[in-house]
Amino acid sequence: MSGEKLPPPVRSFISHNLSSIEQLEILRLLFTRPGEEWTAEAVYKVVLTTLPSIEQGLAKFTAAGFIEKTASTPAVYRLRAAGETRAVIADLCKFYAEMPARVIEAIYQKDRNSVQGFADAFKLKRPP
């Protein structure tokens, strides 16, 4: 797989849905253990970032429809994605296991592009 690029559906999914490795790890955890239910605290104990950040990631994926949240207290989360979305998430997890640097690069590439675009807006141009 060395030298291969990520397929367009995986790149598109990353571009539209992931802004950090933490978010990828949350999604990967729920995807690779689809029969399990997770509290934010349980996800935190596996991903090991911060609880508020985990809660934000879970809320983001719930709003996107990738996972579902129960009304219980504490809330319980489980994978909801199906069909094409589930297939893309499966591919994403596969590529992350086989080519983590490519996936990480794709997540942070969009940030680099937007920062460069912002910086370019302030370039001074000489009058003609």
Summary of the structure (lengths in Angstrom):
residues: 128
radius of gyration: 17.3
end to end distance: 49.4
largest distance: 65.6
contacts: 327
relative contact order: 0.17
helix: 63%
strand: 5%
